[in-house]
């Protein structure tokens, strides 16, 4: 059986980290260590020799993970975000997957049942392609597939492979995981999607924080689409920008009274709205009408804002400076 080094980067210890530690200690797989990397030195309150605290100063999550990987003793690195906690079979199922000869694993991150109404609305947007993009990242879909880009909220990489590609080695946040996956792709190392290796990931608590998160995603994805196109120059990432462009042109077209263009754009946008509604209708068996009505507003505003920031990132010529959390 392999030994896992679980790595959690965080600004400071918090209740989410407590939850993650408790869930990891409940895992059925025994052979693991946990490395928690905080900005400043903190007291280790857990009476568990497997849990170690490191301090890094105010640096990004990628840099924190690289630091932890250098001192990790496990042959497999398991990356986990501070606001996520693992299923109790997380490491056991990962061990089974690695026994099949894979070198990297990506598992889904599910919305916890305990999350609030607003958090569940935020999480449900990612469950459909038409709403949020990649359902396999947020749902347990029984598919045996390889992926080339996976978020570090639930990502496993063999330590020797991680060291070989140079780790994250970047200041991006978010986007540090895409940068790592690009380097894995360059070495033809595939990431196996494993639906049974899942974690619970807390969603954003309100619309403002939800949109702020998506704005950061859009900005970095747009920058990557231009400067690191191998896994980011894809139609699905450009679609929200096309939507924003269509809405903007329609407004000017109405002002200038361009009848034919008005009709074309109106039909285009009506098709978009009907597609969103069809996706929401398909979710009636899972969510109530209030949830779906709120989700409709979340989706439209998310697409428009993501599209705006994606184009900001795509048109940016100077290096992108990621903004770290202050606390």
C-alpha positions in Angstrom: 0.0 0.0 0.0 1.3 3.5 -0.8 1.8 6.3 1.7 -0.1 9.5 1.0 1.1 13.0 1.8 -2.0 15.2 2.1 -1.2 18.9 1.5 -3.5 21.7 2.5 -2.4 25.3 1.9 -4.2 28.0 4.0 -3.7 31.5 5.1 -4.4 30.6 8.8 -6.0 27.8 10.7 -9.8 28.0 10.7 -12.9 25.9 11.3 -12.8 24.5 7.7 -9.3 23.1 8.4 -10.6 21.5 11.7 -13.3 19.8 9.6 -10.8 18.6 7.0 -8.5 17.2 9.7 -11.3 15.4 11.4 -12.5 13.9 8.2 -9.0 12.7 7.3 -8.6 11.1 10.7 -11.8 9.2 10.0 -10.5 7.7 6.7 -10.3 4.0 6.6 -6.8 4.1 5.0 -4.2 4.3 7.7 -0.9 5.3 6.1 -0.9 9.0 5.5 0.6 12.3 6.7 -0.9 15.7 6.6 1.1 18.9 5.9 -0.8 22.1 6.6 1.0 25.2 5.3 0.0 28.6 6.9 1.4 32.1 6.4 2.6 32.5 9.9 3.8 29.9 12.5 0.9 28.4 14.4 0.5 26.0 17.3 -0.2 22.4 16.4 -3.3 21.6 18.4 -3.7 18.1 17.1 -2.3 15.3 19.2 -1.5 13.2 16.1 2.1 12.7 14.9 0.9 12.4 11.3 -0.1 16.0 11.3 2.6 18.6 10.7 2.4 22.4 10.4 4.7 24.5 8.2 4.8 28.3 7.7 5.6 29.9 4.4 5.0 33.7 4.7 2.5 35.4 2.5 2.8 33.4 -0.7 0.3 31.7 -3.0 -1.2 28.2 -2.7 1.1 26.8 -5.5 4.2 28.0 -3.7 2.9 26.5 -0.4 2.3 23.2 -2.0 5.7 23.1 -3.6 7.2 23.8 -0.1 5.3 20.9 1.4 6.2 18.5 -1.4 9.9 19.1 -0.7 9.5 17.6 2.8 6.7 15.1 2.2 7.6 11.5 2.8 4.7 9.9 1.0 5.1 8.5 -2.5 1.8 10.1 -3.6 0.9 13.7 -3.0 -2.8 14.4 -2.3 -3.8 18.1 -2.8 -6.8 19.3 -0.9 -8.2 22.9 -0.4 -8.8 24.2 3.1 -12.5 24.6 2.5 -12.9 20.9 1.4 -13.0 17.7 3.4 -12.6 14.1 2.2 -15.0 11.2 2.2 -14.0 8.5 4.6 -13.0 6.2 1.8 -11.1 8.9 -0.1 -7.6 7.5 0.4 -8.7 3.9 0.2 -10.3 4.4 -3.2 -7.3 6.4 -4.3 -5.1 3.6 -3.3 -7.1 1.2 -5.4 -7.0 3.5 -8.4 -3.2 3.9 -8.2 -2.8 0.1 -8.0 -4.0 0.1 -11.6 -0.9 1.9 -12.7 -2.1 5.5 -13.0 0.2 8.4 -12.2 -2.3 11.1 -11.4 -5.9 11.1 -10.3 -8.6 13.8 -10.2 -11.8 13.3 -8.2 -15.0 15.3 -8.0 -15.8 17.9 -5.3 -19.4 17.7 -4.2 -21.5 20.3 -2.4 -22.0 19.3 1.3 -25.6 18.6 2.4 -25.0 21.0 5.3 -24.4 24.0 3.1 -26.9 26.9 3.1 -29.5 27.6 0.4 -27.3 30.1 -1.3 -24.3 27.7 -1.2 -26.4 25.0 -2.8 -27.5 27.3 -5.5 -23.9 28.2 -6.2 -22.9 24.6 -6.3 -25.8 23.4 -8.5 -24.7 25.8 -11.3 -21.7 23.5 -11.9 -23.8 20.4 -12.3 -24.8 21.0 -15.9 -22.7 21.8 -19.0 -25.0 24.5 -20.2 -24.8 26.2 -16.8 -21.3 25.8 -15.5 -19.1 23.8 -17.8 -17.6 20.6 -16.4 -20.2 18.4 -14.5 -17.6 15.6 -13.9 -15.7 18.0 -11.6 -18.8 18.5 -9.4 -20.8 15.2 -9.8 -20.0 11.5 -9.5 -20.4 10.5 -13.1 -19.5 6.9 -13.7 -17.1 7.4 -16.6 -13.7 5.9 -17.1 -12.0 8.8 -18.8 -8.7 10.7 -18.8 -8.6 14.5 -18.3 -5.9 17.0 -19.0 -6.9 19.8 -16.6 -8.1 19.3 -13.0 -8.5 21.6 -10.0 -6.2 21.1 -7.0 -9.1 20.9 -4.6 -8.9 17.1 -5.1 -5.9 16.1 -7.1 -3.4 13.3 -6.6 0.1 13.1 -8.3 2.9 10.7 -7.6 5.6 12.6 -5.8 8.4 11.6 -8.2 6.4 12.8 -11.2 5.6 16.0 -9.4 9.2 16.7 -8.7 10.1 15.8 -12.3 7.9 18.4 -13.7 9.1 21.0 -11.2 5.9 21.2 -9.1 3.5 24.1 -9.5 6.4 26.6 -9.7 4.2 29.6 -10.4 2.5 32.5 -8.6 -0.9 32.1 -10.3 -4.0 31.9 -8.0 -6.3 30.6 -9.3 -4.8 28.8 -12.3 -1.8 27.2 -10.5 -3.5 23.8 -11.0 -3.9 24.4 -14.7 -0.3 25.3 -14.9 0.8 22.1 -13.2 -1.6 20.0 -15.4 0.0 21.6 -18.5 3.4 20.4 -17.4 2.0 16.9 -16.8 0.4 17.0 -20.3 3.8 18.0 -21.9 5.2 14.7 -20.4 2.2 12.8 -21.7 1.1 12.0 -18.2 -2.6 11.5 -18.1 -4.9 12.3 -15.1 -7.5 9.6 -14.5 -10.9 10.8 -13.5 -12.0 8.7 -10.4 -15.6 9.3 -9.3 -15.2 7.3 -6.1 -12.3 9.5 -4.9 -14.4 12.5 -3.9 -14.4 15.3 -1.4 -17.0 17.7 -0.1 -16.3 21.3 -1.1 -18.1 24.2 0.6 -19.5 26.7 -1.9 -19.5 30.5 -1.8 -22.1 31.8 0.8 -23.7 34.5 -1.3 -24.0 35.9 -4.9 -21.3 38.5 -4.4 -18.6 36.0 -3.3 -19.8 33.6 -6.0 -19.4 36.2 -8.7 -16.1 37.3 -7.3 -14.8 33.8 -7.5 -16.0 33.4 -11.1 -14.4 36.7 -12.0 -11.0 35.4 -10.9 -11.6 32.2 -12.8 -12.5 34.0 -15.9 -9.6 36.4 -15.7 -7.1 33.6 -15.3 -8.7 31.3 -17.9 -8.7 34.2 -20.5 -5.0 34.8 -19.8 -4.2 31.1 -20.1 -6.2 30.9 -23.3 -3.9 33.4 -24.9 -0.5 32.5 -23.3 -0.9 28.8 -22.4 -3.5 27.6 -25.0 -3.0 23.8 -24.8 -5.8 23.2 -22.4 -7.5 26.7 -22.3 -8.1 27.7 -25.9 -11.3 25.9 -26.1 -14.7 27.0 -27.4 -16.5 26.5 -24.0 -14.4 29.1 -22.3 -15.1 31.7 -25.0 -18.9 31.2 -25.1 -19.7 33.6 -22.1 -17.7 36.3 -23.9 -19.7 35.7 -27.1 -22.9 36.1 -25.0 -21.7 39.4 -23.5 -20.7 40.6 -27.0 -24.2 39.7 -28.4 -26.0 41.5 -25.6 -23.8 44.6 -26.1 -24.3 44.7 -29.8 -28.0 44.2 -29.4 -28.2 47.3 -27.1 -26.4 49.4 -29.7 -28.5 47.9 -32.5 -31.7 48.9 -30.7 -30.4 52.4 -30.2 -29.5 52.7 -33.9 -32.7 50.9 -35.0 -30.9 48.3 -37.1 -33.9 46.0 -37.7 -32.3 43.0 -39.3 -29.5 42.8 -36.8 -32.0 43.2 -34.0 -33.9 40.2 -35.2 -30.8 38.1 -35.6 -29.4 38.9 -32.2 -32.9 38.5 -30.5 -33.3 35.0 -32.0 -29.7 34.2 -30.9 -30.3 35.3 -27.3 -33.7 33.7 -27.2 -32.1 30.4 -28.1 -29.6 31.0 -25.3 -32.3 31.6 -22.7 -34.3 28.6 -23.8 -31.2 26.4 -23.5 -30.7 27.6 -20.0 -34.4 27.0 -19.1 -34.2 23.4 -20.6 -31.2 22.7 -18.3 -33.1 24.0 -15.3 -36.2 22.0 -16.2 -34.0 18.8 -16.3 -33.2 19.5 -12.6 -36.8 19.6 -11.4 -36.4 16.1 -9.9 -33.7 17.4 -7.6 -34.4 21.0 -6.7 -37.5 23.1 -5.9 -38.8 26.0 -8.0 -37.3 28.6 -5.6 -33.9 27.1 -6.0 -34.1 26.9 -9.8 -35.5 30.4 -10.1 -32.5 31.7 -8.1 -30.2 29.5 -10.1 -31.5 31.1 -13.3 -30.4 34.6 -12.1 -27.1 33.2 -10.8 -26.4 31.6 -14.2 -27.1 34.6 -16.3 -25.1 37.0 -14.1 -22.2 34.5 -13.9 -22.0 34.0 -17.6 -21.9 37.7 -18.3 -19.3 38.5 -15.6 -17.2 35.5 -16.5 -17.3 36.6 -20.2 -16.1 40.1 -19.3 -13.2 39.0 -17.2 -12.2 36.3 -19.6 -11.7 38.9 -22.3 -9.8 41.1 -19.9 -7.4 38.2 -19.3 -7.3 37.2 -23.0 -6.4 40.8 -24.0 -3.8 41.2 -21.3 -0.2 41.5 -22.7 1.7 42.1 -19.5 2.2 39.3 -16.9 -0.8 38.5 -14.8 -0.4 39.3 -11.1 -2.7 37.2 -9.0 -4.2 38.8 -5.9 -3.8 36.7 -2.7 -6.3 36.7 0.1 -5.4 39.1 2.9 -6.9 36.8 5.6 
